[in-house]
Amino acid sequence: MRALIAEDEFVGRKLLSTFLAPLFVIDVAVNGKEAVEAYKLAFEEGDPYCLILMDIMMPEQDGLSALEEIRNFEKEKGVSKLCKVVMTTALDDPKTVIRSFHDVEASAFIVKPVMRDKLYQELEKIGLMHK
C-alpha cells in the first residue's frame, strides 16, 4: 500500500513517516500544491495512494483546498474507491472539523500532536489497518 504525507514541518513529516513506515510505502509533500501534484502523478502511473495524511495549514496551498482539488480530480476520472484522507491540524476548531468532513470529504481528522495509537485507531476505523 502507498501513502502520501503532506506536512510542511520537518519534525511532523519525520514522526508520521516513522509511524507509517511499517505499513506503507511513503512519499512526502511539503505543501498542498505538491500533494495534489503527487496524487495526480501516482494516479497516472497506475499506483495511486490509498492514504493521504494532509496537514490543514500549509504554505502555497492549504490542505482543505488541496483535498478539494484531489476529490474533483477523482470525480473527473470516475474513481469509484476514493483515497482515504486523514486531515491533521493543530486547530481543534469545530468549523474546520465540519468543513473537513462535509465540504471536502475527509475520512478522518486528528488534532496534533499525532500519537501513534490514535493514528492507528483512525486507520483501523477507515479500513486501512486490522488488529
Secondary structure in CASP SS format (residue, H / E / C, confidence):
PFRMAT SS
TARGET T0000
AUTHOR 0000-0000-0000
METHOD secondary structure of the structure
MODEL  1
M C 1.00
R E 1.00
A E 1.00
L E 1.00
I E 1.00
A E 1.00
E C 1.00
D C 1.00
E C 1.00
F H 1.00
V H 1.00
G H 1.00
R H 1.00
K H 1.00
L H 1.00
L H 1.00
S H 1.00
T H 1.00
F H 1.00
L H 1.00
A C 1.00
P C 1.00
L C 1.00
F C 1.00
V E 1.00
I E 1.00
D E 1.00
V E 1.00
A E 1.00
V C 1.00
N C 1.00
G H 1.00
K H 1.00
E H 1.00
A H 1.00
V H 1.00
E H 1.00
A H 1.00
Y H 1.00
K H 1.00
L H 1.00
A H 1.00
F H 1.00
E H 1.00
E C 1.00
G C 1.00
D C 1.00
P C 1.00
Y C 1.00
C C 1.00
L E 1.00
I E 1.00
L E 1.00
M E 1.00
D E 1.00
I C 1.00
M C 1.00
M C 1.00
P C 1.00
E C 1.00
Q C 1.00
D C 1.00
G H 1.00
L H 1.00
S H 1.00
A H 1.00
L H 1.00
E H 1.00
E H 1.00
I H 1.00
R H 1.00
N H 1.00
F H 1.00
E H 1.00
K H 1.00
E H 1.00
K H 1.00
G C 1.00
V C 1.00
S C 1.00
K C 1.00
L C 1.00
C C 1.00
K E 1.00
V E 1.00
V E 1.00
M E 1.00
T E 1.00
T E 1.00
A C 1.00
L C 1.00
D C 1.00
D C 1.00
P H 1.00
K H 1.00
T H 1.00
V H 1.00
I H 1.00
R H 1.00
S H 1.00
F H 1.00
H H 1.00
D C 1.00
V C 1.00
E C 1.00
A C 1.00
S C 1.00
A E 1.00
F E 1.00
I E 1.00
V E 1.00
K C 1.00
P C 1.00
V C 1.00
M C 1.00
R H 1.00
D H 1.00
K H 1.00
L H 1.00
Y H 1.00
Q H 1.00
E H 1.00
L H 1.00
E H 1.00
K H 1.00
I C 1.00
G C 1.00
L C 1.00
M C 1.00
H C 1.00
K C 1.00
END
